[in-house]
Each structure stands twice: as structure tokens, then as C-alpha cells.
Amino acid sequence: MKLLSLWKGEILVHPGTMNQIGQRVADQYGISVDDLKRQNGGCKVTRSIAYPRHEAMWLMAMETFQNGSPRHSYPRIAAWFGMDHSSVISGVRGHARRNGLDMPQRAVGSWKFAA
């Protein structure tokens, strides 16, 4: 996330932990964090829950360390949401496609790819 400072110009701000990202997205859309997480036991999820959930997944997946490596793995993000990592990958792809955003870069050994 980038902010504009009167003294420093444009600065990069770390959005925070997965809990902070989840809380910020939930507040932005007027839903609870429990709604954002899969707490409903497999009931049908509406777009009003799914799209904010996908946005939170994308924000968590885009978080990187200073060296560019991902801060949160897909299995770790999936554990926070209470679902499988393939659901997280699908949610991240869906959010990126709907909003014309880039996919987060992932590295396996020396190979880098968009997942």
C-alpha cells in the first residue's frame, strides 16, 4: 500500500498481519471477520461475502518481504480462512481478473512464476 506524505512524498506502508488485513477488508465492506472466514459450514456464499474474501486473499498473497519473496504462503492463507490452498489460488485469480490486477509472483527454487 502506498501513501502520500507531505514531507517524504510517496511512501510504501506495510498493511500488516493477516488479522489486520482481514479486519480492514471486513470493515471496508461492512461485514464481520467471521463472515470473511469460512465459519458457515459449507452454506452457499453470496458475492457480498465472496468478493471481499477474494480481495483479502489477494492482499495477503501480495504481501512480500524486502527481498521480494512472499510473506504468506497459500497454505498459510488458507489456514487463516479455514479452507484449502486451491480455493485461495482460485480466489486470488478471480480477484485479479475482475479488477485487472497482477497476480502475485511466487518462487520455487530459482524459478519465478505467477500463481
N, C-alpha and C positions, 0 to 999 in steps of 0.2 A: 504494500500500500504506500502511496506517495502523498506527502503533504507539502503545502507551500508555506514556507517560513519567511517572514519579512526580513530577517537577518541572514539566513543561510540559503535562501532560495528553495529549490525543490529538494526534499529530503525523503529518504526511504524509512518507513516505520514498520517495525516488526508487528504483525497483527496479533500475536500472542499464541497461547497454547490452544489445543483443540477445544477445551472447555470455553475459552474466551471467544474463539471464532464461532462456536455453536451458539453461545449466548447472544453474540452480536447479530448473527443472522436471524435467530428466533425473535429478538426484539425488533429488528427491522421489518419483519413480516407479521408481527403481532401474534405469534404462536409460542408455545412453551418448548423448552428444550426436550421434554419428554415426548412431545409430538414430533420433534425433529428426529429423535432417536426412534428406533423401531421398538416401541413399547406396546403396540396394539395387538400382538399375537397373530399376525398374518391377515388382518382385515384389509379390505381394499383401501388403498391410499389415494386421496384426491390430489389434483395438481397443486392445490393450495398448500399441501404438505410436501409433495414430491419435489417440486421445483426449488423451494428453499433448501431442502435436504441436499439436492444435487449441487446447489451453489455452495453450501457449506463443505461438501466433499471436495469440490474443485478448489476452494480456498485452502483447505488443508493439504491437498495434493500439490498445490503451487508453492507452498512454503519450502524454502531452501535454506541451507546453511550458507555462510560467506563463500565457500568454495563451489557452490552451485549444486551440491548433492542434495537429494530430497530430505527434508526434515522428518516427514511422516511417511511410512510405507503404506501401501494399500491394505495389507492385513491389519496394520495398527489402526488405520482409519476405520476399517470395517468393524473392528472390535469395539471402537467407541460408539458406532451406530448400532451395533448388535446385529450385524449381517455378514454375508460372505464378501470376500475381496472382489469377486467378479461383479457383484452388484455395485460396488464402489466404482470400479472401472467404467461400467455402463453409465452410472450417474454422472461421472466426470465428463465422459464423452458427450453425453446428452446436453449437459450444461454448456460445454464449449461449442457444440454445434448450434444450439439455439441462439447463442449470443455472439457468435463469430469470434470466439476467443481461441487462443492457442492451447494445445494440450501440454500438460506438464512433461518436461524431459526427464526420462529415467535412465539410469546407467546400470549395466550389468557387466562387471569387469571393465574392460576398456571400450565396450560397445555402448553407444548412447542412442536412444530411440524415444519416440513419443508414444506413450502408452495410453 
